[in-house]
Amino acid sequence: MKIYDSAVHSLRDFEPLEPGRAGIYLCGATVQGAPHIGHMRSALAFDVLARWLRRSGYDVRMVRNVTDIDDKILRKSAEAGRPWWEWAYRFEREFSQAYRTLGVLPPTCEPRATGHVSDQIELIQAILDAGHAYVGDPGNVYFDVASLPDYGSLTRQSLANMTVDESEVEPDKRNPHDFALWKAPKPGEPATAAWAAPWGRGRPGWHIECSAMAGRYLGETFDIHGGGIDLRFPHHENEQAQSHGAGWGFARHWVHNAWVTIKGEKMSKSLGNSLVVAELLKRYDAAVLRLALGTVHHRSTVEFSEETLADAAALWERLSGAILRAYEFCDGEDANPVDAPAEQVRARALPDEFTAAMDEDLNLAGAMAVGH
């Protein structure tokens, strides 16, 4: 099986750390608001990866985190007059419902950032001890990017050529490119949004949580780290940097899915054209929405529109209709394929062309062409 590795910009043979096993860490949702189709694109892309690895005989351990504490959650919950933890859990439930409705298999575990603060504190201390971080004032901890020779290697950037908005740089940073591992409380933030640490009460930075939870459940070195392409920098670059700074090998393969566009523009809340999953499901079958988002190659942009949904609806009608007509043709002699147990389905051989397409960087569109 070959997978496109974003770190080297080429296809690579998938060679797991342990034969027969595959460990995947997927950056999950920051539960600040309702899930939209951009969130589901990533979930579906890596659901296909996990399903295919299992179909290929791998024992897959999939870890998908929940970011349930960050600046946006604190700000939006305060604007709504609700406790931050209540706000986060409300939308965590909405994400879980969206995943289930679209047929995304549950991960092996789904850790929350707030449930692993002690792991994050231990990792920060290890980075400090290794000389790759420092304590600012009044208790912030920053990663020293200049101390790590391979900083920027994931996205092939030179630190000398990176730019930063100087007006947004905290005054206690030694270098404007340094990033927060631990954040001291800001005026007005609730006391419940801070934890005790050797450097003073505060909360973890965004990047450190993923390194800590990946290490907890997959080990210091694991097979695949995934997420949307918009996370490559700074999030994934900084994850790798702090993990390497602690002496970890971290991810052996990096896999990123492309985003969703609407009329050629990247889907984002700033454009005002985000599409919430719950609203779409009032008008379209879940299978149609999954086909529209999940059958485009994971590295290709999904151009989302009414026409995209109409095409997916027609495809679903052809696929489901063919199966049901085949069942009717057999006069019910065989079990209804819809009711067949998963073990029976997995036992059936797949066409060589289908397997070859899927083994070539999860070419689902090519594989489905064989099925047509």
Secondary structure, DSSP 8 states (H G I E B T S, - for coil): -EEEETTTTEEEE---SSTTEEEEEE---B-SS--BHHHHHHHHHHHHHHHHHHHTT-EEEEEE-BB--SHHHHHHHHHHTS-HHHHHHHHHHHHHHHHHHTT----SB--BGGGGHHHHHHHHHHHHHTTSEEE-TTS-EEE-GGG-TTTTTTTT--GGG----GGGS-TT-SSTT-EEEEE---TT--GGG-B--TT-SBEE-HHHHHHHHHHHHH-SEEEEEEEEGGGIIIIIHHHHHHHHHTT--EEEEEEEE--EEETTEE--GGGT---BHHHHTTTS-HHHHHHHHHSS-TTS-EE-SHHHHHHHHHHHHHHHHHHHHHHHHTTT-S--GGG--HHHHHHS---HHHHHHHHBT--HHHHHHHH-
